[in-house]
């Protein structure tokens, strides 16, 4: 590259592109897992090498200058190719090790465990089950290659991961077949609000989904009858107490439970695939994603 004292480094170009994508050096530093001063130094070094300012800076963040936009178009293509190479090399390095999968309790029971059990290959897989926010943290910290967790619309995103939809889901009210509501199949909002129910623990996505919908509607549910850390525990408690429970539709056992509609009240959510923010997934992860997508195609 004539006229330059040296060739731009990939880390400098990646820092520049991520800051441009996010509109913030601080958020880019979090995504790239470096300090903000270190990231600012990389960008300043790139600007010194180019001999022009690449960003317009303001209290609201950063925006590209005309020169920055020209560089971004070419740098983005280079970074995408670099990420493909990095993903390939990472996959080669882990080829002999287990595929690390983290799944929320609901996602594990609904789809992930079954897909892993039904695999026909000999690839070793480690499955860690935890609450959805822990799943995202495990992927962000590179302690898991893939996560599957409940989506949280409106929540502050983790900048170290990216997500893509896997399947739609819904938290529903259900009762054991011997419960008085089982024949009615429909209750009013007032009945729902005044009835203590078996619910998931406060850290679960299922609980967050219900509380979020109620909060937006200005409603409040009765104090929980019991809080359970897992879907299986919630079903057991509901059966033992002949009580209503709130749980994913895909985790109900139709031979034991009957879904009950709540008048003018629904709790939709989705399951999300969680991947590291940067880099191309290795082929083993892509294969597993395809199997998960096939498993939920008829939901």
N, C-alpha and C positions, 0 to 999 in steps of 0.2 A: 504494500500500500504506500505509494509514493507520497512524500511530504509528511508522513507520520513518524514520530520518533520510535514508536513501537506499535505492535498489533493490539487492538482492544482484547481484553480478557473476557472469557465467557461469563465469569462471575460479575463483571462490571456491566455487561450487556443485559444479563438476567436481572440484576438489581434495577437497572434503568427501565426495563420493560414492566416489571412487576409494580414499580412505583407509578408508572404511567397507567397501568391497568386499574390500580386501586385509588389513584389520585391522592396518595398520601405516602410519604416516606416512612412514617411511623408504622402504618399498617403493613407496608411492604417488609419492614424489618421483622415484624412478628411472623409473617408468612415464611420468610426466608430463614428465620431462627438466628438472626444476628442482632447486635445492638444497633440502635438508631444512629449513633455517631459513626459506627463502622460502615453502615450503609450509605450515609451521607458522604463519607470520604470516597467510597467507590464511585458514586455519581459525580462528585466534584473532579475526581481523577479522569473520568471519561470526558467531562466537559473541557478540562484542560487539554486533553489529547486532541479533542475536536476543534478547540479554539473558539467555541461559541457556547452560549448558554442553551441547554436542552430543555429546561423547565422554567416556567414562570411560577414563582413561589408567592404564596399568600397565607394568611392565617387559616384559610379554609383548606389548604393543601397545595398540590402541585398540578399544573397543566402543561402540556407540551407546547413549546415554541414552534414556529414553522420549521426550524432546523431539526428540532426534536421529532416532529412528525415524520420528516423524511428518514431520519435514522431509525425510528421505531418500526417502520414498515419492513425494512430489511433485517433489522435486529430480531424482530419477532420470528421471522422465518428461520433464521439461524438458531435461535433458542429452541424452537420446536424440533429441529433436527437433532440438536444436542440432547434434548430430553429423550428422544427415541433411543439414541445411543446409550445414554445413562440408564434408561430402563432395561435395555438389552443386557448391559454389563451387570446390572444389579440382579437380573434374573439368572444370569450365568453363575454369579457368585453364590446364589441361594439354591441352585438347582438340586443340590444334594440334601438341603435342609427342609424342614416341614413348612408348609404353607400356613401362615398364622391368620386365623379368622376370628374376629370379635363380633358378637351378635347380642342384641338386647334379648332379655328373657322371652319376650313375645315373639320376636323375629326368629329366635332359635327354635322355639317350639312350633311355630307356624310353618316354617319353610326350611331354615338353614340346616338343622340337624338331619332332617329327612333327605335333603339333597346330598349332604356329605356321606350319609350312610349308604346311599344308593349309587355312589360312584363305582365305576368299574376299573379304575386305574389303581396303581399301587402308591401313588403320591401320598406321603404322610401329611396329615393335617392336624394342627392344634386348634381347638375351638375353645374360646374363652367367652363365657356368658356373663353379662353385667348390665347395668342400667345404660340407657342410651347415651347420656353425657359421658360416661366412662368409656363407651365404645369409641366415641369421637376422640377422646383424649388418647386412647391407645393407638389409634391410627396416626394422630398428629405427632405422637412421640416415637413413631416408627416401631412400635412394639406389636403391631398387627399390620398385615399386608392389605387386608380388606375388612371393612366393617359393614354391618347391616343393622340399622337402628330406625326408630320411629322419627318421623320428620317433626320439626318444630317451627312452623311458619311464624314469622315475626320475632323470633328469638335472635339474639346477637350471634352471627355466624362465627364459627371457629376459622380464622384465616389460614390455619395450617392444613385444612382438609377441603376437599371439594365433594359435592354430593350430586347424585343423579337418582331420579325416581326409580323404584323397583315395582311397587304395587300399591294400590289404594286399599285402605282398611277403614274400619269404623269401630269405635268403642260403643258397645250397646249395653242396655239394661237387660238382664236375664234372670230367670228364677228357676228353682227346681220344679219338676213336674207336679209335685204335691203342693206347691204354693198356691194361695188363692188367686194370684194374678195370672196363673198359667192358663186358665180358661178364658180370661178376658182379653189377653194379648195387647192391651192398650191401657195406659194410665194417664192421668192429667199431670201437668207440671206441678200443681200443688201437692199431689200425692208423692211425686218424685222428690220434691224438696223437703218434705217432712219425714221421709222414710230413711232411717239409718241403713246403710248398705255395706256389703263387703267390697272393699276397694283395694287398689294397688297402693304401694308405699309412695310417699310424697316425691321421691326421686325418680319415679318411673315416668316414661313418656305417656302411658295411658292415663295416669293421674293428672299430668300436666295438661293433656288434651281436654279432659273434662273440666278442670278448673278454669282453663282459658276460655272455653265456650261459655261457661256460666258467668265468668267475670265480664265478658263482653256484653252479655245480655242483662247484666245487673242483677243476677240471681245468685243464691247461695244454697248449697245443699246442706242437709242435716249432717251432724257430726258422724263420722264413719262408725259403723258397727264394729269393724275390725280392719286393720291395714295389713296387707300381705306382700312380702317381698317378691313372690313369684306367681305366675298365672296358676300353676298347679295348686299352690297353697290357697289361692283365692277360691278356686273351685271346691276344694275340700272343705273350707270354712263355710261356704254357702250351702253345701249339701248338709253338713252337720247341723247348721242352724236353721235350715229351711228358709234361707234369707235371699234377698235380691243381691245381685252383684253387678259390677261394671267391668267389662272385659272385652277384649278384641273379639269380633264376630268369628274370626278364624280359629279361635281357641276354645269356643264353646263345644260341649259334647252334646249333640242333639238327642242322644238317648237319655240324658240326665237333665238337660236344661231347655227352657223355652224362652225365646227372645220376646221381649215386651216393648212395644213402641211407646215412647214418651211424647205426649202431645206437643207439637211445634218445637221439638228439641232433638238435635242430632249432634253427634260427636265424631265427625270425620277426621281422618288422619291418613298418613301414608307411611310406607316403609321406604327407606332410602339406602342406597349403596354409598358407603363412605370410603373415599380414597385419599391418599396424600395429595396435597395441593399441587405439587410439582411432579413431573416425570410421567412416563408412559407405563401403565401396568404391565407386568410380565405376562407371558402367555398363559401361565398357570392360573393367574388371577382372572384373565379374560375368559378362560374356559369355564371357571367356576361361576363367573357372572352370567355367562350364557345359560348355564344349567339352572341357576336361580331364576332367571327370566323365563325360561321354559316352564319351570315348576309353577309359577304364578300366572301363567298366560290365561288360564281359565277362571281366575278369581272373579 
